[in-house]
Amino acid sequence: MNLILFIDTTEIVGYSAMLLLLVSFLMKDIRRLRMLNSIACAFFVVYGFLLQTSWPIIISNAAIFGINLYYLFLKKN
């Protein structure tokens, strides 16, 4: 079996989170950046749990997710 073709679910979630995070910082519109970054944070939280509960990943990304939600939906300019 070719090991390059075998990627487990945990790695797929981790790489997806990383890609979404990187792409989010390419956004010029801050609202789009926060929305895409929130999705990346959610993926990172799932990734943290898939890594047998990696609390630093879970806590930091849950906090960033909450901050993004605050600025997206609660804070009015």
Beta strands, then each sheet from edge to edge (+ up, - down):
end
